[in-house]
Amino acid sequence: MSRYRESVCRICRRENLKLYLKGDRCYSDKCSFDRRSYPPGQHGQRRGGKISDYGVQLREKQKVKRSYGLSEKQFRLAFEKADQKKGVTGTNLLLGLELRLDNVVYRLGLANSRPQARQLVRHSHFLVNGRKVNIPSYQVKAGDVIEIREKSRNVQVIQDAMEAVVRRSAPQWLELDAENMKGTVRALPTREDIPMPIQENLIVELYSK
């Protein structure tokens, strides 16, 4: 799978939204988005003009895809699964992304960013209901307990994340037990539980063409 190897701060600046891709740095005065909140590139400060309907839809899709750290193929598959479910496709898409194991680890504060959470999950540092799970896209369910493996609790990046957890609070649908380094999915999230400004209807329109 292709990997993005350039500065992730450029992604936030391109989408004109802080996506918290660098963890604790995004909360400091070193955040590039706060210092240069205009698109990257030689002509970033002079960009403007009218954007087509397609361009608006594309930017919305790119914003969500990059925020959750998915490839184009992964995002398309997530959309197709959402489209097959009952209910509103756009809402189904966002809730499906929220229930990914790597996102839940990040939301609980057990990792400083989604990329870091994804790497930790792949390296088998987490248990779900007492069983090892190393698939970042694993869909958690209400009542699931996610915890750090006993032998992984001294990993430095995990220790750093637990120290920084006070800067972020877990959403209401999750419950963090910081002392025991574990969290519980109290209930399934709702659309209102996703704070990022997203117009998911634009993504549905884009893929419906």
Contacts in CASP RR format, 6 or more apart in sequence:
PFRMAT RR
TARGET T0000
AUTHOR 0000-0000-0000
METHOD contacts of the structure
MODEL  1
MSRYRESVCRICRRENLKLYLKGDRCYSDKCSFDRRSYPPGQHGQRRGGK
ISDYGVQLREKQKVKRSYGLSEKQFRLAFEKADQKKGVTGTNLLLGLELR
LDNVVYRLGLANSRPQARQLVRHSHFLVNGRKVNIPSYQVKAGDVIEIRE
KSRNVQVIQDAMEAVVRRSAPQWLELDAENMKGTVRALPTREDIPMPIQE
NLIVELYSK
1 71 0 8 1.000
2 71 0 8 1.000
4 11 0 8 1.000
7 32 0 8 1.000
8 21 0 8 1.000
8 22 0 8 1.000
8 115 0 8 1.000
9 21 0 8 1.000
9 22 0 8 1.000
9 31 0 8 1.000
9 32 0 8 1.000
9 33 0 8 1.000
10 40 0 8 1.000
11 19 0 8 1.000
11 21 0 8 1.000
11 66 0 8 1.000
12 18 0 8 1.000
12 19 0 8 1.000
12 21 0 8 1.000
12 32 0 8 1.000
12 33 0 8 1.000
13 32 0 8 1.000
13 33 0 8 1.000
13 36 0 8 1.000
13 37 0 8 1.000
13 38 0 8 1.000
13 39 0 8 1.000
13 40 0 8 1.000
14 39 0 8 1.000
14 40 0 8 1.000
15 59 0 8 1.000
15 62 0 8 1.000
15 63 0 8 1.000
15 66 0 8 1.000
16 37 0 8 1.000
16 39 0 8 1.000
17 63 0 8 1.000
17 196 0 8 1.000
17 197 0 8 1.000
18 26 0 8 1.000
18 31 0 8 1.000
18 33 0 8 1.000
18 34 0 8 1.000
19 63 0 8 1.000
19 66 0 8 1.000
19 67 0 8 1.000
20 26 0 8 1.000
20 113 0 8 1.000
21 66 0 8 1.000
21 113 0 8 1.000
21 114 0 8 1.000
21 115 0 8 1.000
22 31 0 8 1.000
22 113 0 8 1.000
23 112 0 8 1.000
23 113 0 8 1.000
23 116 0 8 1.000
23 164 0 8 1.000
24 112 0 8 1.000
24 160 0 8 1.000
24 164 0 8 1.000
24 167 0 8 1.000
25 31 0 8 1.000
26 33 0 8 1.000
27 164 0 8 1.000
27 167 0 8 1.000
38 44 0 8 1.000
38 45 0 8 1.000
38 47 0 8 1.000
39 45 0 8 1.000
39 47 0 8 1.000
51 59 0 8 1.000
54 206 0 8 1.000
56 202 0 8 1.000
57 202 0 8 1.000
57 203 0 8 1.000
57 205 0 8 1.000
57 206 0 8 1.000
58 206 0 8 1.000
60 198 0 8 1.000
60 199 0 8 1.000
60 200 0 8 1.000
60 202 0 8 1.000
60 203 0 8 1.000
60 206 0 8 1.000
61 75 0 8 1.000
61 202 0 8 1.000
61 203 0 8 1.000
61 206 0 8 1.000
61 207 0 8 1.000
63 198 0 8 1.000
64 75 0 8 1.000
64 94 0 8 1.000
64 97 0 8 1.000
64 198 0 8 1.000
64 200 0 8 1.000
64 203 0 8 1.000
65 72 0 8 1.000
65 75 0 8 1.000
67 114 0 8 1.000
67 196 0 8 1.000
68 75 0 8 1.000
68 97 0 8 1.000
68 100 0 8 1.000
68 103 0 8 1.000
68 114 0 8 1.000
69 114 0 8 1.000
69 115 0 8 1.000
69 118 0 8 1.000
70 78 0 8 1.000
70 97 0 8 1.000
74 137 0 8 1.000
76 207 0 8 1.000
78 93 0 8 1.000
78 96 0 8 1.000
78 97 0 8 1.000
79 89 0 8 1.000
79 93 0 8 1.000
79 203 0 8 1.000
79 207 0 8 1.000
81 92 0 8 1.000
81 96 0 8 1.000
82 89 0 8 1.000
82 90 0 8 1.000
82 92 0 8 1.000
82 93 0 8 1.000
82 96 0 8 1.000
83 89 0 8 1.000
83 92 0 8 1.000
83 207 0 8 1.000
85 92 0 8 1.000
89 204 0 8 1.000
90 200 0 8 1.000
90 201 0 8 1.000
90 203 0 8 1.000
90 204 0 8 1.000
91 191 0 8 1.000
91 200 0 8 1.000
93 200 0 8 1.000
93 203 0 8 1.000
93 204 0 8 1.000
94 191 0 8 1.000
94 194 0 8 1.000
94 198 0 8 1.000
94 200 0 8 1.000
95 188 0 8 1.000
95 189 0 8 1.000
95 190 0 8 1.000
95 191 0 8 1.000
96 139 0 8 1.000
97 103 0 8 1.000
98 104 0 8 1.000
98 107 0 8 1.000
98 189 0 8 1.000
98 193 0 8 1.000
98 194 0 8 1.000
99 139 0 8 1.000
99 140 0 8 1.000
99 141 0 8 1.000
99 188 0 8 1.000
99 189 0 8 1.000
100 136 0 8 1.000
100 137 0 8 1.000
100 138 0 8 1.000
100 139 0 8 1.000
100 140 0 8 1.000
101 121 0 8 1.000
101 126 0 8 1.000
101 128 0 8 1.000
101 133 0 8 1.000
101 135 0 8 1.000
101 136 0 8 1.000
101 137 0 8 1.000
101 138 0 8 1.000
101 139 0 8 1.000
101 140 0 8 1.000
101 146 0 8 1.000
102 114 0 8 1.000
102 117 0 8 1.000
102 118 0 8 1.000
102 121 0 8 1.000
102 136 0 8 1.000
102 137 0 8 1.000
103 114 0 8 1.000
103 117 0 8 1.000
104 140 0 8 1.000
104 146 0 8 1.000
104 174 0 8 1.000
104 185 0 8 1.000
105 111 0 8 1.000
105 117 0 8 1.000
105 120 0 8 1.000
105 121 0 8 1.000
105 126 0 8 1.000
105 146 0 8 1.000
106 113 0 8 1.000
106 114 0 8 1.000
106 116 0 8 1.000
106 117 0 8 1.000
107 170 0 8 1.000
107 171 0 8 1.000
107 174 0 8 1.000
108 146 0 8 1.000
108 170 0 8 1.000
108 174 0 8 1.000
108 176 0 8 1.000
108 183 0 8 1.000
109 161 0 8 1.000
109 162 0 8 1.000
109 164 0 8 1.000
109 165 0 8 1.000
109 168 0 8 1.000
109 170 0 8 1.000
109 176 0 8 1.000
110 117 0 8 1.000
110 120 0 8 1.000
110 126 0 8 1.000
110 146 0 8 1.000
110 148 0 8 1.000
110 158 0 8 1.000
110 161 0 8 1.000
110 162 0 8 1.000
110 165 0 8 1.000
110 181 0 8 1.000
110 183 0 8 1.000
111 117 0 8 1.000
111 120 0 8 1.000
111 157 0 8 1.000
111 158 0 8 1.000
111 161 0 8 1.000
112 157 0 8 1.000
112 160 0 8 1.000
112 161 0 8 1.000
112 164 0 8 1.000
116 157 0 8 1.000
116 161 0 8 1.000
117 136 0 8 1.000
118 136 0 8 1.000
120 126 0 8 1.000
120 155 0 8 1.000
120 157 0 8 1.000
120 158 0 8 1.000
121 133 0 8 1.000
121 134 0 8 1.000
121 135 0 8 1.000
121 136 0 8 1.000
121 138 0 8 1.000
122 134 0 8 1.000
122 136 0 8 1.000
123 134 0 8 1.000
124 132 0 8 1.000
124 134 0 8 1.000
124 149 0 8 1.000
125 148 0 8 1.000
125 149 0 8 1.000
125 152 0 8 1.000
125 155 0 8 1.000
125 158 0 8 1.000
126 132 0 8 1.000
126 133 0 8 1.000
126 146 0 8 1.000
126 147 0 8 1.000
126 148 0 8 1.000
126 149 0 8 1.000
126 152 0 8 1.000
127 133 0 8 1.000
127 146 0 8 1.000
127 147 0 8 1.000
127 148 0 8 1.000
127 149 0 8 1.000
128 138 0 8 1.000
128 140 0 8 1.000
128 144 0 8 1.000
128 145 0 8 1.000
128 146 0 8 1.000
129 144 0 8 1.000
129 145 0 8 1.000
130 145 0 8 1.000
130 147 0 8 1.000
132 149 0 8 1.000
140 146 0 8 1.000
140 185 0 8 1.000
141 185 0 8 1.000
141 188 0 8 1.000
142 185 0 8 1.000
142 186 0 8 1.000
142 187 0 8 1.000
142 188 0 8 1.000
143 184 0 8 1.000
143 185 0 8 1.000
143 186 0 8 1.000
144 184 0 8 1.000
144 185 0 8 1.000
145 182 0 8 1.000
145 183 0 8 1.000
145 184 0 8 1.000
145 185 0 8 1.000
146 182 0 8 1.000
146 183 0 8 1.000
146 184 0 8 1.000
146 185 0 8 1.000
147 180 0 8 1.000
147 181 0 8 1.000
147 182 0 8 1.000
147 183 0 8 1.000
148 158 0 8 1.000
148 181 0 8 1.000
148 182 0 8 1.000
152 158 0 8 1.000
153 159 0 8 1.000
153 181 0 8 1.000
158 181 0 8 1.000
162 178 0 8 1.000
162 181 0 8 1.000
165 176 0 8 1.000
165 178 0 8 1.000
170 176 0 8 1.000
170 183 0 8 1.000
171 189 0 8 1.000
171 193 0 8 1.000
172 186 0 8 1.000
172 193 0 8 1.000
173 185 0 8 1.000
173 186 0 8 1.000
173 187 0 8 1.000
173 188 0 8 1.000
173 189 0 8 1.000
173 190 0 8 1.000
173 193 0 8 1.000
174 183 0 8 1.000
174 184 0 8 1.000
174 185 0 8 1.000
174 186 0 8 1.000
175 183 0 8 1.000
175 184 0 8 1.000
175 186 0 8 1.000
176 182 0 8 1.000
176 183 0 8 1.000
177 183 0 8 1.000
177 184 0 8 1.000
END
